[in-house]
C-alpha cells in the first residue's frame, strides 16, 4: 500500500493513548478542496489520512500526533476524541454535494478497498476495540451526518473492521419501548444522550445517527420494529 505524504500544519501532541478510529466523508465538492483546507493553517482542521475516490491515500498527520478532525464530540463517556483517535477523511460529497435527484454519491469500490487495507494496518498498530470504530455522526449526532447512510459499514465489519450483528431481522414482542429505555441503550453503547424520558429532538438526532450506521434505509429518527431489533442486537455486541 502506497501512501503519499502531504503534511498539514494542523496538529499538536496527544493527551491520551490512541484507542479510537473515526471515519468521515469530506463533504466538499472536490477532494482537492478538502485537502487544501486541511493543509491551511487558518482552517484549523485536519485528519491523519485522506483517501481519494481512486484509492490513493494521503497522510497529513503522523499517527502519534493529535489531528483536528473530531471537533466537539463524545463517545462512551470520553471527550477530547482528537487525542484518542485516528481520523480518516474519505473523499465523498455526501449530503452537502449529492448527485442529481438528491442521491448520495457512492463510495467507489477501489476507495473502499484502500480504506479497508489502511484500517487493517491501523488496527494492527493500535489497540482499538470494535465498539470504538465510529463515524463522525456517532460522536457528534447533533452536528454531523458523515460518513452517511450510504457508507458500507457492514462490508468493513466483514473485513474485520468493526462489528455487525449476525441477524438483523425485524422483530417485536408487541410491547412499546419507552424513551427512557431507548436513551439508556444508546447511552450504554456510547452515544452522548440525556435521559429525559421523552422522544425529544435531541433523542431523535441520536436515533438518526444510529440508523445511519445500522438501519441505513430507515433514517427517520423514529423507533420502528427493525430499528428496535437492531438496537437490541448492537447493544448486545457492544456489551460483549
Backbone bond lengths (Angstrom), bond angles and torsions (degrees), N, CA, C in turn:
res aa  C-N    CA-C-N  psi(-1)  N-CA   C-N-CA  omega(-1)  CA-C   N-CA-C  phi
1 X - - - 1.457 - - 1.524 109.50 -
2 X 1.323 116.20 121.92 1.451 121.29 -179.25 1.522 109.92 -94.90
3 X 1.327 115.86 131.01 1.458 121.57 180.00 1.524 108.46 -123.63
4 X 1.311 115.66 124.83 1.458 121.91 179.19 1.527 109.73 -88.09
5 X 1.302 117.85 137.76 1.468 122.10 177.39 1.528 109.90 -89.13
6 X 1.312 115.20 128.98 1.464 122.34 174.77 1.531 106.68 -140.38
7 X 1.329 117.31 78.43 1.465 120.40 -169.94 1.539 113.30 -59.84
8 X 1.311 114.31 136.05 1.458 121.84 174.00 1.526 108.69 -104.39
9 X 1.330 117.41 144.86 1.465 119.46 176.42 1.528 112.58 -80.89
10 X 1.317 116.57 -3.48 1.460 120.80 -170.62 1.529 111.68 -95.69
11 X 1.307 115.48 82.61 1.459 121.32 177.46 1.522 108.22 -161.90
12 X 1.327 115.37 165.83 1.461 121.40 171.32 1.518 108.38 -153.70
13 X 1.321 117.67 -168.11 1.461 121.17 -175.86 1.521 111.31 -80.61
14 X 1.313 115.12 146.12 1.461 120.61 176.29 1.529 110.98 -73.52
15 X 1.341 114.56 152.56 1.455 121.04 175.04 1.528 111.75 -110.25
16 X 1.343 116.34 -7.66 1.468 121.77 -178.60 1.521 109.39 -141.51
17 X 1.327 117.46 158.58 1.470 120.26 174.89 1.532 110.72 -67.06
18 X 1.321 115.95 153.34 1.462 121.16 177.13 1.528 109.85 -71.95
19 X 1.329 116.31 123.07 1.465 120.00 175.53 1.529 112.08 -146.37
20 X 1.349 116.82 18.22 1.456 121.38 179.58 1.525 110.69 -141.50
21 X 1.330 114.60 154.74 1.459 122.73 172.55 1.525 106.62 -129.56
22 X 1.334 116.65 124.21 1.459 121.57 -176.97 1.525 109.18 -118.13
23 X 1.336 115.87 126.02 1.461 121.73 -179.11 1.526 110.36 -106.33
24 X 1.331 115.47 137.95 1.458 123.38 -177.69 1.523 109.39 -131.35
25 X 1.337 117.12 159.04 1.452 118.81 156.06 1.521 108.21 -104.14
26 X 1.334 116.20 158.13 1.460 119.61 -175.93 1.522 112.19 -71.83
27 X 1.337 117.63 -34.59 1.452 120.83 177.50 1.514 114.02 65.63
28 X 1.313 117.27 26.96 1.463 122.08 178.57 1.526 108.77 -123.55
29 X 1.343 116.04 166.62 1.456 119.16 -173.82 1.519 111.56 -64.98
30 X 1.340 117.02 -37.19 1.467 120.25 179.16 1.521 110.32 -135.55
31 X 1.327 114.74 158.97 1.451 119.74 175.11 1.518 112.02 -65.70
32 X 1.309 116.66 -33.84 1.467 119.45 -179.44 1.522 111.04 -64.64
33 X 1.332 117.09 -38.82 1.456 119.64 176.43 1.526 110.73 -61.57
34 X 1.317 116.21 -41.90 1.463 120.12 179.65 1.519 110.95 -65.25
35 X 1.334 116.43 -43.27 1.456 120.53 -179.54 1.526 110.53 -64.56
36 X 1.330 116.67 -43.57 1.467 120.11 179.29 1.524 110.76 -61.18
37 X 1.307 116.56 -40.08 1.466 119.74 -179.27 1.520 111.26 -66.55
38 X 1.322 117.16 -41.26 1.461 119.76 -179.14 1.525 112.61 -71.35
39 X 1.330 116.59 -15.89 1.468 120.60 176.98 1.519 112.35 -101.13
40 X 1.325 116.58 5.02 1.467 122.51 -179.96 1.531 108.29 -95.44
41 X 1.309 116.76 115.90 1.466 120.59 -177.01 1.525 111.93 -59.38
42 X 1.313 117.61 -32.29 1.462 120.15 -178.01 1.524 112.78 -72.35
43 X 1.337 116.95 -20.18 1.461 120.59 -179.76 1.526 112.25 -76.14
44 X 1.325 117.11 -27.70 1.463 123.09 179.16 1.526 112.45 54.40
45 X 1.332 115.11 43.87 1.458 120.81 176.40 1.522 108.01 -142.84
46 X 1.319 116.27 148.22 1.462 120.76 179.58 1.517 109.00 -164.76
47 X 1.315 115.33 -179.65 1.465 122.92 171.62 1.516 106.11 -150.90
48 X 1.309 116.38 168.74 1.458 118.69 176.86 1.524 111.31 -74.66
49 X 1.338 116.05 -37.96 1.454 120.76 -177.87 1.530 110.73 -138.60
50 X 1.334 115.48 154.97 1.453 122.77 168.28 1.518 107.91 -132.33
51 X 1.330 116.42 138.43 1.458 121.29 -179.38 1.521 109.34 -117.82
52 X 1.333 115.60 119.80 1.457 121.83 178.45 1.529 110.97 -71.90
53 X 1.331 116.01 165.94 1.467 121.05 179.08 1.522 112.14 -60.92
54 X 1.346 117.67 -29.85 1.468 120.24 -178.55 1.528 112.77 -89.69
55 X 1.338 116.56 8.94 1.457 120.69 174.95 1.512 115.24 93.43
56 X 1.339 117.98 -5.09 1.461 119.45 176.77 1.531 109.93 -65.78
57 X 1.320 115.80 140.82 1.463 121.41 -177.93 1.523 109.20 -115.92
58 X 1.316 115.26 132.14 1.460 122.17 177.03 1.525 108.05 -116.15
59 X 1.318 117.84 132.84 1.461 121.63 173.49 1.517 108.83 -103.27
60 X 1.327 115.47 124.38 1.456 121.43 -178.78 1.520 112.98 -103.15
61 X 1.332 116.98 -31.68 1.464 122.20 -176.63 1.527 107.91 -137.41
62 X 1.318 117.05 139.06 1.459 120.67 176.34 1.518 111.74 -63.64
63 X 1.316 116.42 146.46 1.461 120.34 -177.22 1.522 112.89 -61.91
64 X 1.323 116.88 -24.12 1.462 120.06 -179.57 1.527 112.55 -80.01
65 X 1.340 116.96 -6.68 1.459 121.25 -178.23 1.530 111.05 -106.75
66 X 1.317 114.78 164.14 1.468 123.05 -177.14 1.532 109.41 -93.66
67 X 1.332 116.32 103.57 1.461 120.82 174.23 1.529 109.09 -81.62
68 X 1.322 116.09 163.86 1.470 121.30 -172.11 1.527 109.69 -112.87
69 X 1.301 116.50 80.12 1.470 121.50 -173.56 1.522 114.09 -125.73
70 X 1.329 117.93 -25.99 1.465 120.21 -171.74 1.524 113.47 -85.98
71 X 1.317 117.78 -28.31 1.460 120.66 -178.11 1.522 111.53 64.92
72 X 1.324 115.18 -156.03 1.466 120.59 177.32 1.516 107.79 -71.71
73 X 1.317 117.01 114.65 1.454 120.48 -171.39 1.519 110.04 -159.61
74 X 1.329 115.35 167.72 1.466 120.90 -179.19 1.520 108.95 -155.82
75 X 1.338 115.79 146.91 1.468 120.62 175.18 1.518 109.31 -155.34
76 X 1.313 115.95 129.29 1.464 123.31 178.25 1.527 111.29 50.04
77 X 1.323 115.52 40.28 1.456 121.76 175.97 1.513 114.85 84.30
78 X 1.318 118.08 -2.89 1.461 121.85 -179.23 1.525 110.98 -97.66
79 X 1.318 115.34 145.08 1.459 121.91 170.85 1.533 107.72 -119.90
80 X 1.319 117.45 -168.69 1.469 122.23 -172.87 1.523 109.54 44.52
81 X 1.326 114.81 55.92 1.464 119.18 -177.23 1.518 112.41 -69.15
82 X 1.330 117.80 -19.64 1.460 119.28 173.52 1.523 111.11 -59.10
83 X 1.335 116.90 -36.77 1.465 120.55 -179.82 1.514 112.42 -73.04
84 X 1.335 117.07 -20.68 1.460 121.01 -173.24 1.529 113.36 -102.92
85 X 1.327 116.81 -11.06 1.458 118.26 -165.63 1.518 113.80 -124.87
86 X 1.320 114.07 161.16 1.455 123.39 164.69 1.520 106.80 -105.24
87 X 1.329 116.63 128.99 1.454 121.53 -177.01 1.516 111.81 -108.63
88 X 1.334 115.26 134.01 1.463 121.78 178.05 1.528 109.08 -121.10
89 X 1.317 116.82 123.75 1.458 123.09 174.46 1.528 108.44 -97.55
90 X 1.321 116.40 126.10 1.454 123.03 -179.44 1.530 107.33 -108.20
91 X 1.310 116.83 123.09 1.467 119.88 -176.34 1.526 109.65 -65.48
92 X 1.325 114.96 112.88 1.464 122.54 -179.56 1.520 107.03 -167.31
93 X 1.325 117.24 131.51 1.456 120.46 -178.19 1.508 114.23 -68.30
94 X 1.334 117.23 -25.32 1.450 121.34 176.10 1.514 113.94 58.15
95 X 1.318 115.56 -145.50 1.458 121.47 -177.26 1.526 112.36 -69.25
96 X 1.316 117.12 -22.64 1.464 120.52 -178.05 1.525 112.59 -80.00
97 X 1.331 117.26 -27.68 1.461 121.93 -178.54 1.529 109.25 -134.49
98 X 1.339 116.88 66.89 1.469 119.63 179.75 1.522 111.72 -72.96
99 X 1.317 115.84 166.65 1.449 121.72 174.16 1.523 109.80 -77.54
100 X 1.322 116.25 176.37 1.460 120.65 179.10 1.526 109.94 -57.11
101 X 1.299 115.62 135.64 1.456 120.31 -178.13 1.510 113.72 86.22
102 X 1.322 116.75 4.04 1.458 120.24 177.55 1.509 114.79 83.91
103 X 1.337 117.47 6.89 1.469 120.94 -179.98 1.533 109.32 -71.41
104 X 1.306 115.95 135.73 1.463 119.57 178.66 1.523 110.04 -72.11
105 X 1.332 117.98 137.02 1.469 120.33 -176.98 1.524 111.46 -66.61
106 X 1.322 117.70 135.36 1.472 119.83 -177.59 1.522 112.19 -69.77
107 X 1.310 114.63 157.99 1.463 121.51 170.22 1.527 107.48 -90.31
108 X 1.335 118.18 116.38 1.467 119.59 -178.18 1.528 112.45 -60.50
109 X 1.308 115.11 150.97 1.467 121.73 -179.24 1.521 111.95 -54.82
110 X 1.336 116.84 -46.45 1.460 120.52 -177.03 1.526 110.80 -65.00
111 X 1.301 117.40 -31.18 1.463 121.37 178.63 1.523 110.81 -69.01
112 X 1.324 116.90 -42.87 1.468 120.52 179.83 1.522 110.34 -69.78
113 X 1.321 117.53 -35.29 1.472 119.61 175.90 1.526 110.47 -62.14
114 X 1.340 116.43 -42.50 1.462 119.88 178.84 1.526 110.74 -65.71
115 X 1.328 116.42 -40.52 1.459 120.33 177.95 1.518 111.21 -61.61
116 X 1.319 116.36 -44.11 1.463 120.88 -179.82 1.528 110.97 -60.63
117 X 1.325 116.19 -43.59 1.468 119.74 179.79 1.525 110.85 -66.52
118 X 1.332 116.82 -41.55 1.460 120.37 178.86 1.527 110.81 -63.28
119 X 1.335 116.84 -47.00 1.463 120.51 -179.05 1.522 111.79 -63.28
120 X 1.323 117.02 -38.71 1.464 120.59 178.38 1.525 110.38 -60.19
121 X 1.317 116.66 -41.53 1.456 119.68 177.01 1.514 112.69 -65.33
122 X 1.323 116.56 -41.94 1.470 120.46 178.79 1.523 110.68 -61.72
123 X 1.330 116.45 -43.64 1.463 120.00 -178.92 1.523 111.96 -67.44
124 X 1.321 117.15 -23.88 1.472 119.58 176.63 1.527 111.52 -76.54
125 X 1.327 116.58 -20.43 1.469 120.86 -177.54 1.523 113.50 -97.80
126 X 1.328 117.20 -22.07 1.461 120.88 -174.39 1.519 110.44 -131.78
127 X 1.314 115.95 149.92 1.468 121.89 -179.94 1.529 108.76 -87.08
128 X 1.329 115.67 92.17 1.462 121.93 -177.20 1.523 108.51 -121.75
129 X 1.331 117.53 115.51 1.459 121.83 178.99 1.526 110.61 -70.69
130 X 1.328 118.01 153.27 1.472 120.35 178.44 1.530 113.46 -54.30
131 X 1.323 117.15 -36.53 1.467 119.95 -178.65 1.519 112.87 -73.71
132 X 1.341 116.36 -4.96 1.468 120.44 178.26 1.530 110.97 -106.71
133 X 1.323 117.06 13.32 1.467 122.74 171.57 1.520 106.24 -100.59
134 X 1.314 117.01 110.91 1.459 121.37 -166.72 1.531 111.34 -135.92
135 X 1.321 114.33 165.88 1.449 121.61 170.42 1.518 110.02 -98.91
136 X 1.317 116.02 162.10 1.460 119.93 179.16 1.520 110.95 -58.88
137 X 1.330 117.13 -35.52 1.466 120.03 179.78 1.524 112.38 -67.54
138 X 1.336 118.03 -24.78 1.471 120.25 177.17 1.524 110.88 -68.74
139 X 1.320 116.57 -39.99 1.463 120.42 -172.61 1.530 113.00 -92.20
140 X 1.345 116.01 -12.27 1.471 120.51 178.36 1.530 109.11 -144.48
141 X 1.345 117.78 62.63 1.469 120.79 -170.76 1.522 114.84 -64.33
142 X 1.307 118.29 -24.59 1.465 120.16 179.51 1.519 112.24 -79.56
143 X 1.350 116.74 -16.38 1.462 120.23 -173.77 1.518 114.04 -114.61
144 X 1.331 117.51 -31.04 1.458 120.17 -166.61 1.531 112.61 -124.81
145 X 1.337 114.90 148.77 1.465 122.49 178.48 1.521 113.06 -114.60
146 X 1.321 117.36 -6.94 1.463 120.05 -171.43 1.532 113.41 -90.49
147 X 1.337 115.84 153.98 1.468 129.11 7.83 1.519 114.99 -82.13
148 X 1.333 118.69 8.17 1.449 121.69 169.80 1.505 115.43 92.20
149 X 1.333 113.15 164.73 1.464 120.48 -178.11 1.526 112.23 -75.60
150 X 1.338 117.47 -1.74 1.468 121.36 175.06 1.524 112.10 -98.06
151 X 1.322 117.00 4.04 1.462 120.98 -178.03 1.531 110.07 -85.88
152 X 1.342 118.93 135.80 1.467 121.85 -173.23 1.527 114.11 -83.87
153 X 1.313 116.62 69.63 1.467 120.70 -179.59 1.529 112.05 -60.58
154 X 1.326 116.38 -41.34 1.469 118.51 -177.23 1.525 110.84 -63.14
155 X 1.310 116.77 -39.77 1.462 120.13 179.12 1.522 110.83 -62.36
156 X 1.322 117.73 -41.93 1.462 119.81 178.28 1.525 110.36 -63.59
157 X 1.329 116.53 -41.10 1.460 119.64 179.20 1.523 110.90 -61.00
158 X 1.324 116.68 -38.97 1.461 120.43 179.12 1.524 111.40 -66.24
159 X 1.339 116.29 -21.01 1.468 121.17 176.59 1.528 111.88 -92.28
160 X 1.335 116.69 6.87 1.451 120.66 177.94 1.512 114.53 90.55
161 X 1.330 116.47 14.69 1.466 121.14 -178.94 1.521 107.63 -113.27
162 X 1.315 116.97 99.10 1.452 121.33 -173.70 1.515 110.85 89.15
163 X 1.323 115.52 -157.33 1.456 120.33 -175.55 1.523 109.21 -147.59
164 X 1.351 115.11 162.27 1.465 119.81 179.70 1.529 107.71 -154.13
165 X 1.330 117.75 138.23 1.468 119.37 179.63 1.526 111.76 -62.89
166 X 1.317 115.58 148.83 1.461 120.21 178.45 1.514 110.92 -69.16
167 X 1.320 116.84 -31.12 1.457 121.29 -178.81 1.512 108.92 -131.72
168 X 1.316 115.30 139.80 1.465 119.45 178.09 1.517 110.43 -132.71
169 X 1.314 116.55 31.06 1.453 119.81 -180.00 1.523 110.41 -69.72
170 X 1.329 115.20 143.62 1.465 118.81 176.46 1.519 108.85 -65.63
171 X 1.301 115.32 134.76 1.452 119.83 178.74 1.511 110.65 -149.05
172 X 1.307 116.57 148.48 1.459 120.19 -179.44 1.515 108.71 -155.62
173 X 1.320 115.46 140.08 1.461 119.25 175.74 1.523 111.01 -92.12
174 X 1.340 116.04 8.72 1.453 120.13 177.79 1.504 114.68 85.90
175 X 1.309 117.35 -7.73 1.455 120.98 -178.93 1.519 110.38 -95.69
176 X 1.335 117.96 136.06 1.474 119.50 177.34 1.521 110.37 -67.13
177 X 1.309 115.50 150.48 1.459 120.68 176.89 1.520 108.12 -105.06
178 X 1.296 116.13 133.99 1.462 120.11 -175.05 1.526 111.26 -79.97
179 X 1.324 114.84 159.14 1.456 120.19 175.53 1.522 110.59 -60.79
180 X 1.327 117.11 -38.87 1.468 120.40 179.55 1.520 111.28 -61.09
181 X 1.344 116.10 -41.15 1.465 119.74 179.78 1.524 110.97 -66.63
182 X 1.333 117.13 -43.28 1.466 120.79 178.40 1.527 110.56 -61.96
183 X 1.322 116.30 -45.67 1.466 120.44 179.76 1.522 111.17 -62.11
184 X 1.317 116.79 -38.95 1.458 120.35 179.16 1.521 111.98 -65.67
185 X 1.338 116.95 -42.07 1.462 120.76 179.09 1.528 110.61 -64.13
186 X 1.323 116.34 -47.36 1.464 120.37 -179.42 1.530 111.25 -62.18
187 X 1.325 116.43 -40.45 1.466 120.26 179.04 1.527 110.91 -64.87
188 X 1.325 117.59 -41.06 1.462 120.61 -179.88 1.527 111.46 -67.25
189 X 1.326 117.27 -29.53 1.459 120.26 176.04 1.517 111.19 -70.07
190 X 1.340 116.76 -35.49 1.461 119.08 -179.96 1.505 115.00 144.74
191 X 1.334 117.93 -16.14 1.454 120.85 -177.87 1.524 111.29 -66.96
192 X 1.326 115.34 141.30 1.459 119.62 174.04 1.521 107.66 -81.67
193 X 1.315 117.17 113.35 1.450 121.65 -176.30 1.522 109.69 -150.79
194 X 1.310 115.80 136.12 1.462 120.85 178.56 1.521 108.73 -83.91
195 X 1.320 116.56 135.46 1.472 120.89 -178.31 1.527 109.09 -87.42
196 X 1.326 115.25 81.78 1.467 121.58 -176.58 1.518 112.76 -88.06
197 X 1.326 117.34 -18.56 1.455 120.30 -176.27 1.513 113.21 80.38
198 X 1.341 117.47 11.06 1.461 121.66 -179.63 1.520 109.60 -134.80
199 X 1.335 115.05 148.90 1.462 119.85 174.79 1.528 108.35 -82.07
200 X 1.319 115.12 72.34 1.454 121.37 -176.97 1.522 110.47 -86.37
201 X 1.338 115.89 -179.55 1.465 120.17 -177.07 1.522 112.36 -60.68
202 X 1.331 116.83 -40.31 1.461 120.36 -178.80 1.530 110.89 -65.02
203 X 1.336 116.25 -39.17 1.463 120.21 178.61 1.518 110.78 -67.36
204 X 1.312 117.37 -40.54 1.462 120.54 178.08 1.531 111.00 -62.92
205 X 1.334 117.44 -36.02 1.464 120.49 177.71 1.526 110.89 -63.49
206 X 1.327 117.19 -40.28 1.465 120.38 179.01 1.527 110.37 -70.36
207 X 1.327 117.48 -39.06 1.467 120.11 176.67 1.529 110.17 -61.28
208 X 1.323 117.57 -41.02 1.465 120.07 177.22 1.529 110.90 -62.47
209 X 1.322 116.82 -41.36 1.468 119.75 177.46 1.527 110.45 -60.48
210 X 1.330 116.67 -42.93 1.459 120.90 176.87 1.527 110.21 -60.58
211 X 1.324 116.48 -46.05 1.466 119.98 -178.19 1.527 112.04 -65.98
212 X 1.325 118.15 -34.09 1.464 119.91 179.38 1.528 111.45 -59.67
213 X 1.289 115.46 -25.07 1.465 119.49 -179.70 1.527 112.50 -98.78
214 X 1.307 117.49 -40.18 1.451 120.79 -167.16 1.533 114.83 -111.62
215 X 1.339 118.10 -21.97 1.477 122.03 179.60 1.525 106.32 -135.96
216 X 1.300 117.10 69.50 1.455 121.66 -161.10 1.524 115.11 -70.94
217 X 1.320 118.44 -17.60 1.468 120.13 177.82 1.526 111.77 -97.84
218 X 1.331 116.50 13.82 1.460 120.45 -175.50 1.532 109.50 -140.88
219 X 1.328 116.84 54.47 1.465 120.91 -177.19 1.527 108.74 -89.07
220 X 1.316 115.10 81.86 1.466 121.79 -173.79 1.522 113.64 -117.22
221 X 1.325 116.91 -19.71 1.460 119.81 -172.63 1.514 113.13 80.63
222 X 1.327 116.61 4.98 1.460 121.88 -179.17 1.532 110.47 -110.59
223 X 1.331 116.21 152.83 1.466 120.51 179.59 1.525 109.39 -93.22
224 X 1.322 116.24 89.79 1.458 122.11 172.09 1.530 108.43 -85.20
225 X 1.336 118.99 170.69 1.471 119.99 -176.36 1.524 114.18 -57.77
226 X 1.342 117.65 -38.37 1.467 118.77 -178.68 1.520 111.52 -70.62
227 X 1.329 116.89 -38.55 1.462 119.54 176.65 1.522 110.45 -64.77
228 X 1.314 115.99 -39.64 1.472 119.16 178.56 1.525 111.08 -62.21
229 X 1.335 116.97 -42.87 1.458 119.81 -179.93 1.524 111.20 -67.18
230 X 1.335 116.14 -39.99 1.457 118.56 179.23 1.528 111.02 -67.20
231 X 1.312 116.97 -36.35 1.465 119.95 173.81 1.520 110.72 -55.76
232 X 1.322 115.41 -45.97 1.466 120.04 -179.21 1.523 110.86 -62.69
233 X 1.335 116.53 -46.54 1.468 120.44 -175.86 1.524 112.22 -67.71
234 X 1.331 116.76 -44.07 1.466 119.63 -179.15 1.529 110.37 -68.42
235 X 1.315 116.02 -38.06 1.468 120.43 177.08 1.528 110.15 -57.30
236 X 1.317 116.23 -44.85 1.462 120.09 179.01 1.529 110.99 -63.13
237 X 1.341 116.82 -41.41 1.457 120.09 178.26 1.530 111.26 -61.15
238 X 1.318 116.13 -44.22 1.461 120.66 -175.09 1.521 111.77 -71.62
239 X 1.321 117.79 -25.70 1.460 120.44 179.30 1.529 112.27 -87.81
240 X 1.333 116.19 -10.77 1.477 119.83 -176.80 1.523 111.13 -66.31
